[in-house]
Amino acid sequence: MIRSKRYHDKKQSNLGSSNVPDQVWEALAMVNKHEFVAEVVYTRGNNMPPSIICYSQMQMEDMKLHCENDPDSILGIDRTFNLGPTYVTNFVYKNKKVVKKSSRDHPIFVGPVFFHWDASYYTYHSFLSHVKARLDADVKYIDIRIGSDDEGGITKAIDKVFNTSERLLPIVDKLIAIKKELISSEVYELAPPDKTEMVWAKVDIVGSKTLYLSSFYNPKTSDETSLKNFDFMIRKATQIKNSTLIIGGDFNLPGWDWNNKSLKPNTSYPHLHYFFGNSLDDTCLTQIVDVPTRKDNILDLIITNLPNQVQRVEVIPGLSDHDIVFAEFAIAPSKLKQKPRIIPLYKKANWGTIKQEINTLYKHLSENQQHLCVNEMWNCFKTTITKAVKDHIPHKTAKTKDGHPWVTMETKRLIRKRDRLYKKSKKSGNTSIAKKYKEVKHQVQKSIRKSYWEYIESIILPPQDETNFGTMKKFWTYIKHKKTDYSGITEIKQDGKLLTEN
């Protein structure tokens, strides 16, 4: 022990600040001894030990196979944990040589591992450049997904090395990845309050409503501030007209039984669970995940205002203790157009003539019942009744679109007058016509507002008549039109998948 201590003291006194070169020498010696160490990266002048890139040749071949066989390959990269002062960053990929029995999918394997001492751009650039060179594959269609927080250096390095990868919008533990081909931007007006882990992005799609994407993280079940800020943000987002909302993330609310829309027995912090449920109800949002994502709990949720546009929802194995929620949406919906309907107007029917024809039919069937079979009597009855309804009850053809029921005929006349004056004003450039156009325009706006609020008042405060079913119909028609989702028969789904005729 004394000899070892003397040797150690002598080594420290002789080498002084030369301990880093010694570590470099030891690391270089490891390269020759261990096949898992692929490269040692040493940067002169930074006074840090060398960084080490580790992988086996089989790992690199499997990852290369994954990238070459799938045109939409996705590689994950994450600074997973620290070993003391050492950062550990690794790639992950799907191994195409193996298939899991339970899911019939390829499992996720760990790829090259990088042990480094800082998180700078140059450090990550050396690692990514090494991996890209060893892949020796066309990386045009590879998407690099970051799974860590505060990764400015790695994001910049990915843009330089894999310059055709997806654009990333990182935020603490949440990010949104959007392909460069899509027109996207951050939504600054939906910037969350401080210490709220939430990010928003907007995608403009031609021929469809603007898509607003959000990623949210609730650190713990008892975090009341985080849930209140989430409530504030979704109330603000749902006020945006003609928008589609899709919100995903880890909400850490294990007490919800989403299949039965109720709380589990002995739920911790039930008031916060109810608060979250009320927030979704108040904003007409729907939660679509109904399969556990961590053990027996559904913690990772997807929330949207277009539940009928969900094509598929699946939970697949993840990289951590949480599973991954995979969902497909039909962003450009095909609205079910209602066909024109012929509606009988029973209030204007000629009931006296109909009664006479029914009495005549009764006499005819009574006199000939011995000579007619059941089918002949039924056909005679059906034909006579159908003809009487057609001849003596007026009908009207219902519109294919309900439109705005509060727009009166007087308002429509003003609208047509406004449009005529607008065309004359644009064509002639006459200031008097332009002035008249502005006056009529203000009249139209005033008339529409007045008609709208009179219509709402007639629904909310109807006459005290229990048999006034027309007012009830108006009320539910108005509620239906306030929904973002389209009306119609929704698709049938089983286990989160859309059922087809095939």
C-alpha positions in Angstrom: 0.0 0.0 0.0 2.8 2.4 0.9 4.7 1.5 -2.3 1.5 2.1 -4.3 1.0 5.5 -2.7 4.6 6.5 -3.3 4.3 5.4 -7.0 1.1 7.4 -7.3 2.6 10.6 -5.7 5.7 10.3 -8.0 3.5 9.9 -11.0 1.4 12.9 -10.1 4.5 15.1 -9.4 6.2 14.1 -12.6 3.3 14.4 -14.9 1.5 17.4 -13.5 -0.9 18.6 -16.1 0.1 15.9 -18.6 -2.6 13.5 -17.2 -4.8 14.2 -20.3 -2.1 12.8 -22.8 -1.9 9.8 -20.5 -5.6 9.2 -20.8 -5.3 9.7 -24.6 -2.6 7.0 -24.6 -4.8 4.7 -22.5 -7.8 5.3 -24.8 -5.7 4.6 -27.9 -4.5 1.4 -26.4 -8.1 0.4 -25.8 -8.8 0.7 -29.6 -6.4 -2.1 -30.2 -7.7 -4.3 -27.4 -11.5 -3.9 -27.7 -13.4 -4.2 -31.0 -16.3 -2.2 -29.6 -14.2 1.0 -29.5 -14.3 2.4 -33.0 -12.7 5.8 -32.7 -11.1 8.1 -30.1 -11.7 11.8 -30.8 -9.1 14.2 -29.1 -9.2 17.9 -29.6 -6.0 19.8 -28.8 -6.3 22.8 -26.5 -9.6 22.0 -24.8 -8.0 20.4 -21.7 -10.6 17.6 -21.8 -10.1 13.8 -22.0 -10.8 12.3 -25.5 -14.3 11.4 -26.6 -15.0 7.8 -27.6 -17.3 6.4 -30.3 -18.3 2.8 -29.7 -20.2 0.3 -31.8 -19.7 -3.1 -33.3 -19.5 -3.9 -37.0 -22.8 -5.8 -36.8 -24.5 -2.8 -35.3 -23.4 -0.6 -38.1 -24.4 -3.2 -40.7 -27.9 -3.5 -39.2 -28.4 0.3 -39.0 -27.2 0.6 -42.6 -29.7 -2.1 -43.7 -32.5 -0.2 -41.9 -31.6 3.0 -43.8 -31.3 1.4 -47.2 -34.5 -0.8 -47.1 -36.9 1.9 -45.9 -37.2 5.1 -47.9 -38.8 6.8 -44.8 -36.2 5.7 -42.3 -36.1 7.3 -38.9 -33.0 7.3 -36.7 -33.4 8.3 -33.1 -30.7 10.1 -31.2 -30.7 10.9 -27.5 -28.4 12.1 -24.8 -29.8 9.4 -22.4 -27.8 9.8 -19.2 -24.5 10.9 -17.7 -21.7 8.7 -16.2 -20.3 11.2 -13.7 -19.0 14.2 -15.8 -19.3 12.1 -19.0 -22.2 12.5 -21.4 -23.6 9.4 -23.1 -25.4 9.9 -26.5 -26.6 7.1 -28.6 -28.5 6.3 -31.8 -31.5 3.9 -32.0 -32.9 2.2 -35.0 -35.3 -0.7 -35.9 -33.5 -4.0 -36.5 -35.0 -5.4 -39.7 -33.5 -8.9 -39.1 -35.7 -9.5 -36.0 -39.4 -9.6 -35.5 -41.2 -9.5 -32.1 -43.8 -12.2 -31.7 -46.2 -10.0 -29.7 -46.4 -7.0 -32.1 -45.1 -8.5 -35.3 -42.9 -5.4 -35.6 -39.1 -4.9 -35.7 -37.7 -4.1 -32.2 -35.7 -1.0 -31.5 -31.9 -1.6 -31.0 -29.2 0.7 -29.7 -26.8 1.9 -32.3 -23.5 3.7 -32.0 -22.8 5.1 -28.5 -20.8 8.3 -28.0 -19.0 9.1 -24.7 -18.1 12.8 -24.5 -17.3 15.6 -22.1 -19.3 18.5 -23.4 -22.4 19.2 -25.6 -20.9 21.6 -28.1 -21.7 21.7 -31.8 -18.1 20.6 -32.7 -18.3 17.6 -30.5 -21.6 16.4 -31.9 -20.4 17.2 -35.5 -17.5 14.8 -35.1 -19.8 12.0 -33.9 -22.4 12.5 -36.6 -19.9 12.9 -39.4 -18.3 9.6 -38.3 -21.6 7.8 -38.3 -22.7 9.2 -41.7 -19.4 8.2 -43.3 -19.6 4.6 -41.9 -23.2 4.2 -43.0 -22.0 4.8 -46.6 -25.7 5.1 -47.6 -27.9 7.6 -49.2 -29.3 9.6 -46.3 -31.6 11.8 -48.4 -34.7 10.4 -46.8 -33.5 9.7 -43.3 -35.2 11.6 -40.5 -33.2 12.3 -37.3 -35.5 12.5 -34.3 -34.0 14.1 -31.1 -35.3 12.8 -27.8 -33.5 15.1 -25.3 -33.9 18.5 -23.8 -31.8 21.5 -24.4 -29.9 20.2 -27.4 -29.0 23.3 -29.4 -25.6 21.8 -30.3 -26.9 18.5 -31.6 -29.7 20.3 -33.6 -27.2 22.5 -35.3 -24.9 19.5 -36.0 -27.7 17.5 -37.5 -28.6 20.4 -39.9 -25.0 20.5 -41.1 -24.3 16.7 -41.4 -27.8 15.4 -42.3 -28.9 18.6 -44.1 -32.0 17.0 -45.6 -33.5 15.8 -42.4 -36.6 17.1 -40.8 -36.9 20.5 -39.2 -37.1 20.4 -35.4 -38.9 22.7 -33.0 -37.5 21.6 -29.6 -38.7 22.7 -26.2 -37.4 21.3 -22.9 -38.8 17.7 -22.9 -41.2 18.3 -25.8 -40.6 18.9 -29.5 -42.6 18.8 -32.8 -40.9 17.5 -35.9 -42.3 18.7 -39.3 -41.0 17.9 -42.7 -39.4 20.8 -44.6 -41.8 20.2 -47.6 -44.6 21.5 -45.4 -45.2 25.2 -44.8 -44.9 25.5 -41.0 -44.0 28.0 -38.3 -44.1 28.5 -34.6 -47.2 30.1 -33.1 -46.0 33.0 -31.0 -49.5 34.1 -30.0 -49.9 30.8 -28.3 -46.6 31.0 -26.3 -47.3 29.4 -22.9 -46.7 31.0 -19.6 -43.3 30.5 -17.9 -42.5 27.1 -16.5 -45.1 25.4 -18.8 -43.7 22.7 -20.9 -45.8 23.2 -24.1 -44.9 24.1 -27.7 -47.1 25.1 -30.6 -46.5 24.8 -34.4 -48.8 25.8 -37.3 -48.9 23.9 -40.6 -50.7 25.6 -43.6 -52.2 23.0 -45.9 -53.7 23.9 -49.3 -57.4 23.0 -49.5 -57.8 22.3 -45.8 -58.0 24.1 -42.5 -54.9 25.3 -40.8 -53.4 22.6 -38.6 -52.2 23.6 -35.1 -49.9 21.0 -33.5 -49.0 21.1 -29.8 -46.7 19.0 -27.5 -47.3 19.2 -23.8 -45.6 17.7 -20.7 -47.1 17.6 -17.2 -44.1 16.9 -14.9 -46.2 15.3 -12.1 -49.8 14.5 -11.3 -50.0 17.1 -8.5 -48.7 20.0 -10.7 -51.8 22.2 -10.5 -50.1 25.1 -12.2 -49.2 23.1 -15.3 -52.8 21.9 -15.7 -54.2 25.4 -15.2 -51.8 26.8 -17.8 -52.9 24.0 -20.2 -56.5 24.9 -19.7 -55.7 28.5 -20.4 -53.8 27.7 -23.6 -56.5 25.3 -25.1 -59.2 27.9 -24.4 -57.1 30.4 -26.3 -56.4 28.0 -29.1 -60.0 26.9 -29.6 -61.0 30.5 -30.3 -59.0 30.5 -33.5 -61.5 30.1 -36.4 -61.2 27.4 -39.0 -58.4 25.5 -37.3 -57.7 21.9 -36.6 -56.1 21.1 -33.2 -54.0 18.1 -32.4 -52.3 18.0 -29.0 -50.1 15.2 -27.7 -47.9 14.5 -24.8 -47.3 13.0 -21.4 -50.1 14.3 -19.1 -49.3 12.2 -16.1 -52.9 11.6 -15.1 -53.1 7.9 -14.2 -56.5 8.2 -12.5 -58.5 8.5 -15.7 -60.2 5.4 -17.1 -60.6 6.7 -20.6 -62.6 3.7 -21.8 -65.4 4.4 -19.3 -64.8 8.2 -19.1 -64.6 7.9 -15.3 -62.0 8.0 -12.5 -60.5 4.8 -11.1 -61.1 4.0 -7.4 -58.7 5.6 -4.9 -57.3 8.1 -7.5 -54.8 10.6 -6.1 -55.6 14.3 -6.7 -59.1 13.6 -8.1 -59.9 17.3 -8.2 -57.1 17.8 -10.7 -58.3 14.9 -12.8 -61.8 16.4 -12.9 -60.4 19.8 -13.7 -58.6 18.4 -16.8 -61.8 16.5 -17.9 -63.9 19.6 -17.5 -61.3 21.6 -19.6 -61.7 19.1 -22.5 -65.5 19.2 -22.2 -65.7 23.0 -22.1 -63.5 23.4 -25.2 -65.2 20.5 -27.2 -61.9 18.5 -27.4 -61.7 14.7 -27.4 -59.1 12.4 -26.1 -58.6 9.4 -28.4 -56.0 7.1 -26.7 -57.7 4.1 -25.0 -54.8 1.7 -24.5 -52.3 1.9 -21.6 -49.0 3.6 -22.5 -47.1 2.9 -19.2 -47.9 -0.2 -17.3 -51.7 -0.2 -16.7 -52.1 3.6 -17.1 -52.9 5.8 -20.0 -50.5 8.7 -19.4 -49.7 9.7 -23.0 -52.7 11.3 -24.7 -53.7 12.7 -28.0 -56.4 15.4 -27.9 -58.2 16.8 -31.0 -61.2 18.8 -32.1 -61.7 16.4 -35.1 -62.2 13.0 -33.6 -64.0 11.7 -36.7 -60.9 12.3 -38.8 -58.8 9.8 -36.8 -58.0 6.9 -39.1 -55.9 4.8 -36.7 -54.6 4.9 -33.2 -52.0 2.4 -32.0 -49.6 2.0 -29.1 -46.2 0.6 -30.1 -43.0 -0.2 -28.0 -41.1 2.9 -27.0 -37.5 3.8 -26.1 -38.1 4.3 -22.4 -40.6 3.1 -19.8 -43.4 4.8 -21.9 -44.8 3.3 -25.1 -45.2 5.4 -28.3 -48.7 6.5 -29.4 -49.0 6.4 -33.2 -52.0 8.1 -34.8 -53.1 8.8 -38.4 -55.5 11.7 -39.2 -57.3 12.6 -42.4 -56.3 16.2 -42.4 -58.3 17.1 -45.5 -61.7 15.7 -44.7 -64.3 14.8 -47.3 -67.4 16.3 -46.0 -70.5 14.1 -46.3 -72.8 16.1 -48.5 -76.4 15.5 -47.6 -78.6 14.7 -50.6 -81.7 16.7 -51.3 -84.7 15.4 -49.3 -88.4 15.6 -50.2 -90.4 16.5 -47.0 -94.2 16.3 -46.8 -96.0 19.3 -45.4 -98.7 17.6 -43.3 -100.1 20.9 -42.0 -101.2 21.8 -45.5 -102.6 18.3 -46.3 -106.2 17.8 -47.7 -107.2 15.3 -45.0 -110.9 15.2 -46.0 -110.1 13.9 -49.5 -107.6 11.4 -48.0 -110.2 10.0 -45.6 -112.7 9.6 -48.5 -110.1 7.6 -50.5 -109.3 5.4 -47.5 -113.0 4.7 -46.9 -113.4 3.7 -50.6 -110.3 1.5 -50.2 -111.8 -0.2 -47.2 -115.1 -1.0 -49.0 -113.2 -2.3 -52.0 -111.1 -4.7 -49.9 -114.1 -5.8 -47.8 -116.1 -6.7 -50.9 -113.2 -8.5 -52.6 -111.4 -10.2 -49.7 -112.7 -13.6 -50.9 -111.2 -13.2 -54.3 -107.9 -11.5 -53.5 -104.8 -13.1 -51.9 -102.7 -11.5 -49.2 -100.1 -10.0 -51.6 -102.8 -8.5 -53.9 -104.6 -6.9 -51.0 -101.3 -5.5 -49.6 -100.3 -4.1 -53.0 -103.7 -2.5 -53.4 -103.5 -0.9 -50.0 -99.9 0.3 -50.5 -100.6 1.8 -53.9 -103.7 3.7 -52.8 -102.1 5.2 -49.7 -98.9 6.2 -51.6 -101.0 7.9 -54.3 -103.1 9.7 -51.8 -100.1 11.1 -49.9 -98.5 12.2 -53.2 -101.7 13.8 -54.6 -103.1 15.5 -51.5 -100.1 16.4 -49.3 -97.8 19.2 -50.5 -94.1 18.5 -50.5 -91.0 20.6 -50.5 -87.3 19.8 -51.3 -85.0 20.4 -48.4 -81.8 22.2 -49.1 -78.5 20.3 -49.0 -77.0 22.9 -46.7 -78.7 24.5 -43.7 -77.0 27.8 -44.2 -77.5 30.7 -41.7 -81.1 30.5 -40.5 -81.0 34.0 -39.0 -80.4 35.7 -42.4 -83.9 37.2 -43.3 -85.2 38.1 -46.7 -84.7 41.8 -45.9 -81.0 41.1 -45.1 -80.6 39.1 -48.3 -82.0 42.0 -50.4 -79.5 44.4 -48.7 -76.7 41.9 -49.4 -77.6 41.8 -53.1 -77.8 45.6 -53.2 -74.4 45.9 -51.6 -72.9 43.5 -54.1 -74.3 45.5 -57.0 -73.0 48.8 -55.7 -69.6 47.2 -55.1 -69.4 46.2 -58.8 -70.5 49.6 -60.0 -68.0 51.3 -57.7 -65.1 49.2 -58.9 -66.1 49.7 -62.6 -66.8 53.4 -62.6 -64.6 54.8 -59.8 -67.4 57.2 -58.9 -67.0 58.6 -55.4 -70.7 59.0 -54.8 -71.3 55.3 -55.7 -68.5 54.3 -53.4 -70.0 56.4 -50.6 -73.4 54.7 -51.2 -71.7 51.3 -51.2 -70.1 51.9 -47.7 -73.5 53.1 -46.3 -75.3 49.9 -47.6 -72.3 47.8 -46.3 -72.8 49.2 -42.8 -76.6 48.5 -43.1 -75.9 44.9 -44.0 -73.5 44.4 -41.0 -76.1 46.0 -38.7 -78.9 43.9 -40.0 -76.9 40.6 -39.8 -75.9 41.3 -36.2 -79.5 42.2 -35.2 -81.0 39.1 -36.9 -78.4 36.9 -35.3 -79.0 38.0 -31.8 -82.8 37.9 -32.2 -82.4 34.4 -33.5 -80.2 33.4 -30.5 -82.7 35.0 -28.1 -85.6 33.1 -29.6 -83.7 29.8 -29.0 -82.5 30.6 -25.4 -85.7 32.3 -24.3 -88.5 30.6 -26.2 -92.2 31.0 -25.5 -93.5 29.0 -22.5 -95.0 26.3 -24.6 -94.1 22.7 -23.9 -95.3 21.6 -27.4 -93.0 24.0 -29.2 -90.7 21.4 -30.7 -89.7 23.8 -33.5 -87.7 25.8 -31.0 -85.9 22.6 -29.7 -85.0 21.7 -33.2 -83.5 25.2 -33.8 -81.5 24.9 -30.6 -79.9 21.6 -31.6 -79.3 22.8 -35.2 -77.4 25.8 -33.8 -75.3 23.5 -31.5 -74.5 21.2 -34.4 -73.2 24.2 -36.5 -70.9 25.3 -33.7 -69.0 22.0 -33.9 -65.7 22.0 -35.7 -66.1 18.4 -36.9 -68.4 17.7 -39.9 -71.8 16.1 -39.5 -72.6 12.6 -40.8 -72.2 9.0 -40.1 -68.7 8.4 -38.7 -66.5 5.5 -39.8 -66.5 2.3 -37.8 -63.3 1.5 -36.0 -62.2 -1.6 -34.1 -59.1 -1.6 -31.8 -58.2 1.9 -33.0 -58.2 0.9 -36.7 -60.6 1.9 -39.5 -62.8 -0.9 -40.8 -63.4 -1.1 -44.5 -65.5 -3.3 -46.8 -62.5 -5.5 -47.5 
